[in-house]
């Protein structure tokens, strides 16, 4: 069996994955970067150093699996398929991928981190590849965008931006509020566990959606105000996730009214949140609305090399 190796060195996760020639995930190894307690992130230089340090250990884990034959390597080389899209952390994985390609005389596919997220969501939802186009939501610590996805000519996906956040990204909002509540960074999982302790939200954080985009800075200010006033932490957490779900509901209903798109893929770390998923399914998949929502498996919603390797497997198949 031949395999495609995927490498992703995104903001806070170092990861490697193997996908076989049948587009099935065979291995998925990751290491989170270490962030000091109370801090809300890392400088790019520190993140790059940690990626470089993590990669040898991940290669040791991956290649202890009966020395798989690697036919090609795929790597997230930049955040998005846009001119000037760049972050230093991606150089850690890109340099490894190019070296492996040169030494082994195999193809190297350089793709965007965003494409990897979309392909990770397609895994298990392959019927989306039969559609002429679909909407995608990418909500994470570095991106808050609504996208139109079609088959590409120069890349596997052609991605067009339809709406985006004007300030904070959804993942930044979650992490900032989580750290302010005394939770570790990244805060998504801990904040959801906290929100699950509230039977209902007795407080509300308003959503801010306009005709051209949306904003989360006001929501951050409101959440911090609730914290300063001593409101129960579980109530604040639940109100925050309900606000994100309400924001997405308004955005997607607007997109549906304008374009008629009913099929929506939701990816990125924020979309691993069960509270947001449950609320969106209840509201948007209601027969009165009739939208169809597709989510990545929770483990594949967060940053990972699996989607990158899957994308590489399709590109390799296409030659």
Secondary structure, 3 states (H helix, E strand, C coil): CEEEEEEEECCCEEEEEEEECCCCEEEEEEEECCCCCCCCCCCHHHHHHHHHHHHHHHHHHHCCCCCCEEEEEEEEEECCCCCCCCCCCHHHHHHHHHHHHHHHCCEEEEEEHHHHHHHHHHCCCHHHHHCCEEEEEEECCCCEEEEEEEECCCCCEEEEEEEEECCCCHHHHHHHHHHHCCCCCCCHHHHHHHHCCCCCCCCCCCCEECCCEEECHHHHHHHHHHHHCCCCHHHHHHHHHHHHHHHHHHHHHHHHHHHCCCEEEEECHHHHCHHHHHHHHHHHCCCCCCCEEEECCHHHHCCCCHHHHHHHHHHHHHC
